[in-house]
Amino acid sequence: MDGIPPERTVTDSWPALHGRPVLRRTVAVGLVLCVSVAAALVVRGVNALTAGGTGRETDRDRAERLAGLHPSQHPGVGRFYVPVGAVYTHTSDGAPVAYLHYRLGGGRAPGLGDFLSAYDLPAPGPVAPLPADLLAALGGDEPAEAPELPDSPPPPVATPSPSATPAPAESPSPEATPAPESDDPLAEPADPADPAPVVAPAPDPVPDEPAAPDEPTPSPTWTPTPSPTALPTHTPTARRIYVATISGGLPGAADIYIRATG
């Protein structure tokens, strides 16, 4: 029809592609690749900015941090456990309190031994009843009692040893000066039983000028260097951990219940 303009194609905007199908396909593939790479870079930049930010801290993060089990508090472990239940609240006097529940599958999955070694926790001790507020906060199928972990001793703090003062060197005792031998061949040998003759010391010569007194040499002082002490990780004011093995479960399967207050 005369009133409808002809449809424009890529070859009309780019005359060099007219009649060259191979070049057209190459240009099309190149444009698609450029757009894909640009989109991937944009997505990666957004993810990097999102991961680099602190984000909003949830109650689970607060509970883990109060219990000393947050991943940021154990950067050298390389792995961490996610609780299946977490409650963060405050007591009547305003003190923060956290309740956590970890479930370990055991078997091929990480079990109780790996959990204790990851967070540097001791082995469970005797059976103890779970606190009533923990049972009320989690509100699940918690047992009435379970083996409790003993309190971990605080990390040792290196203190510099007291300054050691070196003992002064003993001065050598003066040795007796033997009597001078006589050059006279007719002189009788001295009897060993007779006491040695006392020889008067010769008078010291008088110096022409008074000698300058020797300046005292300062003795070196030893300053102890304190050994570097690693900063301990955060430990809660009071933390009680209970371990309940799952009956009929795989080796290492256990439920871990934690109550921590700040």
NUVEX-127230 format. One record per residue: residue number from 1; x, z, y of N, C-alpha, C in turn. Coordinates in steps of 0.02 Angstrom, whole numbers, plus 50000, padded with zeros to 5 digits. Example, Ala and Ser with C-alpha at 12.3 -4.5 7.8 and 13.67 -1.06 7.14 Angstrom:
<atoms>
    nr     n_x     n_z     n_y    ca_x    ca_z    ca_y     c_x     c_z     c_y
     1   50660   50390   49716   50615   50390   49775   50660   50390   49835
     2   50642   50354   49888   50684   50357   49947   50645   50394   50002
</atoms>
This chain:
<atoms>
    nr     n_x     n_z     n_y    ca_x    ca_z    ca_y     c_x     c_z     c_y
     1   50042   50000   49941   50000   50000   50000   50044   50000   50061
     2   50022   49966   50113   50063   49958   50171   50067   50021   50213
     3   50014   50066   50211   50014   50125   50254   50054   50183   50227
     4   50075   50182   50163   50112   50238   50132   50186   50221   50131
     5   50227   50265   50163   50299   50250   50162   50328   50260   50092
     6   50379   50224   50075   50409   50231   50008   50441   50300   50000
     7   50439   50326   49938   50467   50392   49922   50543   50389   49926
     8   50572   50439   49960   50645   50442   49967   50676   50477   49907
     9   50731   50453   49885   50768   50481   49829   50836   50505   49854
    10   50874   50537   49806   50940   50561   49824   50986   50504   49843
    11   50977   50449   49810   51021   50392   49826   51010   50366   49896
    12   50948   50377   49923   50937   50356   49991   50975   50399   50041
    13   50980   50465   50027   51019   50509   50072   51093   50503   50060
    14   51112   50483   50000   51183   50477   49983   51193   50407   49955
    15   51205   50357   49998   51209   50288   49974   51263   50276   49922
    16   51314   50319   49922   51368   50307   49874   51346   50318   49802
    17   51289   50355   49791   51265   50367   49723   51220   50310   49697
    18   51204   50265   49740   51159   50211   49719   51193   50166   49667
    19   51159   50160   49610   51186   50118   49557   51244   50149   49519
    20   51255   50215   49527   51310   50248   49490   51282   50310   49455
    21   51252   50303   49397   51219   50359   49363   51267   50414   49342
    22   51327   50397   49322   51375   50448   49301   51394   50494   49359
    23   51405   50465   49417   51421   50505   49475   51362   50549   49496
    24   51301   50522   49488   51243   50562   49506   51237   50623   49460
    25   51248   50614   49395   51245   50671   49349   51299   50722   49364
    26   51358   50699   49381   51413   50744   49397   51398   50786   49458
    27   51371   50754   49509   51353   50791   49570   51298   50841   49556
    28   51249   50822   49516   51194   50867   49500   51219   50928   49462
    29   51261   50917   49412   51289   50973   49374   51331   51018   49418
    30   51370   50989   49463   51411   51030   49508   51369   51073   49554
    31   51314   51045   49580   51270   51085   49623   51238   51143   49585
    32   51217   51130   49523   51187   51184   49483   51238   51238   49469
    33   51300   51220   49453   51351   51270   49441   51366   51311   49503
    34   51369   51278   49560   51383   51315   49623   51328   51365   49638
    35   51265   51345   49628   51210   51391   49641   51211   51449   49592
    36   51227   51436   49528   51229   51489   49477   51284   51539   49493
    37   51343   51515   49511   51399   51560   49527   51383   51602   49588
    38   51353   51571   49638   51335   51609   49699   51283   51663   49683
    39   51234   51647   49642   51184   51697   49623   51215   51754   49583
    40   51261   51738   49538   51294   51791   49498   51335   51836   49542
    41   51370   51807   49592   51409   51849   49637   51365   51895   49679
    42   51308   51869   49700   51262   51911   49739   51235   51969   49697
    43   51216   51955   49635   51190   52008   49591   51245   52059   49576
    44   51305   52035   49564   51360   52083   49549   51375   52126   49610
    45   51373   52098   49669   51386   52138   49729   51333   52191   49740
    46   51270   52173   49728   51216   52222   49735   51224   52278   49684
    47   51242   52261   49622   51252   52312   49571   51310   52358   49588
    48   51363   52329   49615   51421   52370   49634   51404   52418   49690
    49   51366   52395   49739   51346   52439   49793   51298   52493   49769
    50   51254   52476   49723   51207   52525   49697   51242   52577   49654
    51   51290   52555   49612   51326   52602   49569   51373   52645   49609
    52   51401   52620   49663   51448   52659   49703   51415   52714   49743
    53   51351   52707   49757   51316   52758   49795   51298   52818   49752
    54   51288   52874   49785   51270   52935   49749   51199   52932   49723
    55   51154   52900   49759   51085   52895   49737   51049   52962   49745
    56   50988   52963   49722   50948   53024   49727   50962   53068   49666
    57   50978   53129   49678   50992   53176   49623   50927   53203   49596
    58   50919   53199   49531   50858   53221   49499   50865   53294   49476
    59   50810   53322   49452   50812   53390   49425   50856   53394   49363
    60   50858   53340   49325   50902   53340   49266   50975   53344   49287
    61   50993   53307   49340   51062   53311   49365   51078   53381   49389
    62   51032   53412   49425   51043   53480   49450   51049   53530   49392
    63   51007   53521   49341   51011   53566   49284   51076   53558   49246
    64   51098   53496   49235   51162   53484   49201   51220   53511   49242
    65   51217   53502   49307   51271   53525   49350   51275   53602   49350
    66   51217   53634   49351   51216   53707   49351   51242   53734   49285
    67   51229   53699   49230   51253   53721   49164   51325   53700   49151
    68   51355   53662   49197   51424   53640   49187   51432   53584   49137
    69   51379   53546   49125   51380   53492   49075   51366   53424   49106
    70   51372   53418   49172   51361   53353   49204   51420   53307   49190
    71   51408   53242   49181   51464   53196   49167   51518   53197   49221
    72   51500   53208   49284   51551   53210   49337   51596   53270   49331
    73   51575   53322   49295   51616   53382   49287   51664   53375   49228
    74   51658   53323   49189   51703   53311   49132   51725   53238   49134
    75   51764   53218   49184   51781   53147   49191   51828   53122   49137
    76   51867   53166   49106   51915   53143   49056   51887   53136   48986
    77   51823   53154   48976   51795   53152   48909   51781   53080   48887
    78   51754   53040   48933   51740   52970   48916   51671   52960   48885
    79   51634   53013   48873   51567   53008   48845   51528   53069   48868
    80   51463   53065   48864   51422   53121   48884   51356   53118   48846
    81   51321   53173   48846   51258   53179   48810   51201   53186   48861
    82   51144   53155   48844   51086   53157   48887   51035   53205   48856
    83   51013   53255   48893   50964   53301   48865   50896   53269   48856
    84   50861   53290   48805   50793   53266   48794   50742   53307   48834
    85   50764   53365   48859   50722   53406   48900   50764   53442   48952
    86   50741   53443   49014   50778   53476   49068   50729   53503   49119
    87   50739   53565   49138   50697   53597   49188   50742   53633   49237
    88   50732   53620   49301   50770   53653   49354   50721   53687   49400
    89   50729   53753   49408   50684   53791   49450   50721   53849   49480
    90   50685   53896   49509   50715   53955   49540   50678   54017   49516
    91   50716   54071   49513   50686   54135   49494   50649   54165   49554
    92   50619   54223   49542   50580   54254   49595   50623   54275   49655
    93   50687   54289   49642   50732   54308   49698   50767   54248   49728
    94   50749   54187   49708   50777   54127   49738   50838   54099   49705
    95   50862   54129   49650   50921   54104   49616   50903   54043   49573
    96   50945   53991   49573   50929   53932   49532   50938   53948   49458
    97   50896   53918   49417   50900   53926   49345   50884   53859   49312
    98   50920   53844   49259   50913   53779   49224   50902   53791   49150
    99   50859   53749   49121   50845   53751   49049   50857   53680   49022
   100   50897   53675   48971   50915   53610   48942   50904   53611   48867
   101   50886   53552   48841   50877   53544   48769   50910   53479   48748
   102   50960   53484   48705   50995   53426   48678   50977   53421   48604
   103   50965   53360   48581   50952   53347   48510   51005   53299   48484
   104   51041   53322   48432   51095   53283   48402   51073   53258   48334
   105   51079   53193   48324   51056   53163   48262   51102   53176   48203
   106   51168   53181   48216   51215   53191   48162   51225   53127   48122
   107   51257   53134   48065   51272   53076   48024   51323   53031   48057
   108   51308   52967   48062   51353   52921   48096   51351   52931   48172
   109   51296   52956   48196   51291   52972   48268   51330   53036   48282
   110   51351   53046   48344   51387   53108   48360   51346   53169   48344
   111   51379   53219   48316   51345   53280   48295   51367   53340   48334
   112   51357   53399   48303   51371   53462   48337   51446   53470   48351
   113   51489   53451   48304   51561   53458   48315   51585   53418   48374
   114   51561   53357   48381   51582   53315   48437   51555   53344   48503
   115   51495   53371   48503   51467   53400   48564   51509   53460   48587
   116   51528   53503   48540   51567   53561   48559   51637   53542   48584
   117   51667   53493   48552   51734   53472   48573   51732   53434   48639
   118   51677   53396   48652   51673   53358   48714   51669   53404   48775
   119   51634   53461   48768   51625   53507   48824   51668   53570   48816
   120   51714   53569   48768   51761   53624   48759   51723   53690   48750
   121   51678   53691   48701   51638   53750   48687   51659   53781   48621
   122   51653   53846   48614   51672   53879   48551   51619   53868   48497
   123   51635   53889   48437   51588   53883   48381   51532   53934   48387
   124   51474   53920   48360   51419   53967   48365   51435   54034   48332
   125   51406   54086   48359   51417   54154   48333   51356   54178   48295
   126   51342   54243   48299   51285   54271   48262   51218   54249   48292
   127   51166   54260   48252   51099   54241   48272   51074   54289   48326
   128   51040   54260   48377   51012   54299   48432   50946   54269   48452
   129   50899   54310   48477   50834   54283   48498   50840   54242   48562
   130   50802   54188   48566   50802   54147   48626   50763   54182   48682
   131   50785   54176   48744   50749   54208   48799   50678   54183   48805
   132   50635   54227   48827   50564   54209   48832   50553   54156   48886
   133   50590   54160   48941   50580   54110   48994   50604   54041   48972
   134   50653   54037   48928   50675   53972   48902   50621   53941   48859
   135   50591   53982   48816   50537   53956   48774   50478   53934   48816
   136   50463   53971   48869   50407   53952   48912   50422   53890   48953
   137   50484   53881   48975   50502   53824   49017   50502   53759   48978
   138   50532   53760   48918   50536   53698   48879   50469   53684   48845
   139   50437   53735   48819   50370   53727   48792   50366   53679   48734
   140   50416   53678   48690   50415   53634   48632   50412   53674   48568
   141   50447   53648   48518   50448   53682   48453   50513   53721   48444
   142   50532   53758   48496   50594   53796   48492   50587   53854   48443
   143   50641   53869   48407   50637   53926   48361   50640   53991   48400
   144   50619   54045   48367   50620   54110   48399   50691   54137   48406
   145   50736   54118   48361   50805   54140   48364   50850   54086   48336
   146   50913   54088   48356   50963   54039   48334   51032   54066   48347
   147   51083   54041   48312   51152   54063   48327   51171   54049   48399
   148   51201   54098   48431   51220   54093   48501   51295   54084   48507
   149   51316   54041   48553   51388   54032   48566   51415   54092   48604
   150   51474   54116   48585   51503   54171   48624   51524   54146   48693
   151   51532   54194   48737   51553   54177   48805   51623   54149   48803
   152   51634   54093   48837   51701   54064   48839   51744   54103   48888
   153   51807   54119   48870   51850   54154   48917   51866   54110   48977
   154   51874   54141   49036   51891   54100   49095   51959   54069   49087
   155   51970   54011   49118   52035   53979   49113   52089   54022   49143
   156   52148   54024   49111   52202   54065   49138   52227   54038   49204
   157   52242   54083   49249   52269   54065   49314   52343   54082   49315
   158   52383   54032   49325   52455   54043   49325   52476   54078   49389
   159   52512   54132   49382   52538   54169   49439   52613   54166   49439
   160   52644   54159   49497   52717   54155   49499   52748   54221   49476
   161   52801   54215   49438   52836   54274   49414   52870   54310   49472
   162   52878   54376   49467   52910   54412   49522   52981   54388   49533
   163   53001   54393   49596   53067   54368   49615   53121   54408   49580
   164   53164   54373   49546   53218   54405   49509   53280   54406   49552
   165   53306   54465   49563   53366   54472   49603   53426   54470   49557
   166   53472   54423   49565   53529   54420   49520   53573   54483   49528
   167   53595   54508   49470   53637   54568   49470   53705   54552   49502
   168   53729   54598   49543   53794   54585   49574   53850   54584   49522
   169   53897   54539   49533   53953   54533   49487   53998   54594   49492
   170   54019   54619   49434   54062   54677   49433   54132   54657   49456
   171   54161   54700   49499   54229   54686   49523   54278   54709   49470
   172   54329   54670   49457   54378   54689   49405   54415   54753   49425
   173   54424   54795   49375   54459   54859   49387   54533   54845   49400
   174   54562   54881   49447   54634   54869   49462   54677   54891   49403
   175   54722   54847   49384   54769   54862   49330   54831   54898   49357
   176   54858   54940   49314   54919   54977   49334   54977   54930   49342
   177   55016   54941   49396   55074   54899   49410   55134   54928   49374
   178   55165   54890   49328   55224   54919   49292   55281   54932   49340
   179   55322   54982   49321   55380   55001   49362   55432   54945   49359
   180   55465   54932   49413   55516   54879   49412   55575   54899   49369
   181   55601   54851   49331   55659   54863   49288   55723   54862   49329
   182   55769   54906   49310   55833   54911   49346   55881   54858   49321
   183   55921   54832   49368   55972   54782   49349   56037   54814   49327
   184   56044   54881   49331   56106   54914   49312   56109   54918   49237
   185   56163   54889   49206   56168   54892   49132   56182   54962   49107
   186   56211   55007   49148   56226   55075   49125   56168   55122   49132
   187   56115   55097   49161   56058   55143   49170   56026   55157   49104
   188   56007   55221   49095   55976   55242   49033   55904   55217   49030
   189   55884   55197   48969   55814   55174   48964   55767   55232   48976
   190   55712   55215   49003   55663   55268   49019   55629   55292   48955
   191   55620   55358   48953   55587   55388   48895   55512   55374   48899
   192   55483   55351   48845   55410   55337   48850   55370   55399   48863
   193   55396   55457   48842   55357   55519   48853   55358   55540   48926
   194   55411   55519   48962   55415   55539   49032   55362   55501   49072
   195   55334   55533   49121   55285   55496   49162   55318   55442   49203
   196   55281   55389   49214   55309   55333   49251   55321   55354   49323
   197   55379   55334   49349   55394   55353   49419   55344   55321   49466
   198   55328   55359   49517   55281   55336   49567   55320   55298   49620
   199   55301   55237   49628   55335   55194   49677   55292   55192   49739
   200   55320   55211   49794   55283   55211   49857   55273   55140   49880
   201   55214   55122   49899   55204   55053   49922   55238   55041   49989
   202   55263   54981   49996   55297   54963   50058   55247   54960   50114
   203   55265   54980   50173   55218   54977   50229   55199   54905   50246
   204   55137   54897   50263   55113   54830   50281   55145   54808   50346
   205   55166   54747   50350   55195   54723   50413   55142   54721   50467
   206   55163   54737   50526   55117   54737   50583   55111   54665   50608
   207   55051   54637   50606   55045   54567   50629   55053   54564   50705
   208   55078   54506   50726   55087   54496   50798   55019   54496   50834
   209   54970   54463   50803   54905   54459   50833   54854   54486   50783
   210   54807   54521   50808   54756   54546   50761   54718   54487   50730
   211   54713   54490   50664   54678   54435   50629   54603   54442   50640
   212   54573   54384   50646   54501   54383   50657   54466   54405   50593
   213   54417   54447   50600   54382   54469   50539   54346   54411   50505
   214   54348   54414   50439   54315   54361   50401   54239   54367   50409
   215   54207   54309   50421   54135   54309   50428   54104   54316   50358
   216   54055   54360   50353   54024   54368   50287   53987   54305   50266
   217   53996   54287   50204   53961   54228   50177   53893   54249   50151
   218   53840   54219   50178   53774   54240   50154   53764   54221   50081
   219   53739   54269   50044   53726   54257   49973   53663   54215   49965
   220   53663   54167   49919   53604   54124   49911   53545   54165   49884
   221   53487   54150   49910   53426   54183   49888   53387   54136   49842
   222   53357   54164   49789   53320   54124   49741   53246   54134   49753
   223   53211   54079   49766   53140   54082   49778   53104   54052   49718
   224   53062   54089   49684   53027   54061   49625   52977   54008   49647
   225   52972   53956   49606   52924   53902   49619   52865   53912   49574
   226   52806   53925   49603   52748   53936   49559   52730   53873   49521
   227   52712   53882   49458   52694   53825   49417   52626   53799   49440
   228   52616   53732   49439   52552   53704   49461   52495   53726   49416
   229   52440   53741   49446   52382   53764   49409   52326   53714   49419
   230   52298   53689   49363   52243   53642   49367   52180   53678   49389
   231   52142   53643   49432   52080   53673   49456   52031   53676   49399
   232   52002   53735   49386   51954   53739   49330   51890   53703   49347
   233   51857   53677   49295   51793   53645   49305   51740   53697   49321
   234   51684   53672   49347   51631   53718   49368   51603   53755   49308
   235   51598   53819   49312   51567   53859   49261   51510   53899   49292
   236   51453   53901   49260   51397   53937   49290   51409   54011   49291
   237   51369   54046   49333   51375   54118   49336   51356   54150   49270
   238   51304   54127   49238   51282   54152   49173   51254   54094   49134
   239   51280   54083   49074   51257   54028   49032   51252   54052   48960
   240   51196   54039   48930   51184   54057   48861   51164   53994   48823
   241   51200   53981   48768   51191   53920   48729   51173   53940   48658
   242   51120   53910   48632   51096   53924   48564   51096   53859   48525
   243   51116   53863   48461   51121   53805   48418   51077   53816   48357
   244   51029   53773   48347   50984   53777   48289   50992   53715   48247
   245   51016   53723   48187   51024   53666   48143   50956   53640   48121
   246   50951   53574   48113   50889   53542   48093   50885   53542   48017
   247   50837   53577   47990   50830   53582   47918   50811   53514   47890
   248   50847   53493   47838   50834   53429   47807   50863   53370   47845
   249   50901   53383   47898   50931   53330   47937   50999   53310   47910
   250   51030   53262   47942   51096   53239   47923   51149   53291   47942
   251   51209   53287   47913   51262   53334   47933   51279   53328   48007
   252   51280   53384   48041   51293   53385   48113   51232   53381   48156
   253   51173   53373   48126   51111   53370   48165   51093   53440   48189
   254   51076   53446   48252   51061   53512   48280   51024   53505   48344
   255   50987   53557   48361   50954   53564   48427   50992   53616   48466
   256   51009   53600   48528   51048   53644   48571   51004   53663   48630
   257   50997   53728   48641   50957   53754   48696   51003   53794   48743
   258   50996   53781   48808   51041   53810   48857   51000   53840   48914
   259   51019   53899   48933   50991   53932   48992   51049   53949   49038
   260   51048   53926   49100   51103   53937   49147   51073   53959   49214
   261   51105   54008   49245   51085   54031   49311   51144   54027   49357
   262   51130   54016   49421   51183   54009   49470   51192   54071   49512
</atoms>
